[in-house]
C-alpha cells in the first residue's frame, strides 16, 4: 500500500488559491471526463511508483482543484445538451486519439451541426476539437518517449500519425524540442534522480 502525504496546510492552500467555496459541503461540478482521466493518471502514478511520483500526484490534485474552480467561476451557463455532447466528444477523442478523426464526420454521426459543435466545444473547453486531439497525442507521445524504448516512428504511429517526420515537426512546435531530444533530456533527468 502506498501513501500520499498531502498536508492539511498544502491542501488548504491549494483550495484557497483556486477559490473554492463550499456551501452545505456539497459541490456539483458536472461529469467531465477530465476528472476521470486525472484520477486515472494519479492511480497509474501510485501503481508505478516512479521517482517523485508524489509530487506529480499533488500537481494532478491541484489540477483537479483548478478544474473545479473553473466550473464554479464560469459565468457562462451551457445547456445540459451541449455539456453532454462535449463530454461525450472528449471521451470519444481520448479513446480514439490514435486513429484518424474527422471532426465533420464525428459531428455528423452525432446529428450535430459541424459549426455548432466546434463553437460549443471551444466555448466549454477553451480549445478546438483538433487542438484537443493534438494535445492528447503529444501528451501520450511524451509518456511513451519517457517510459518505453519504442522508436520515434513507432510512437508516431501509436499516437495517430502515419508520417513520423510530420509528427516530429508537430512535437517540436509544441514541446520546443524534437522527440529524440526530449527522450535524451528525460533520460538524463531520470538518471540524476
Beta strands, then each sheet from edge to edge (+ up, - down):
end
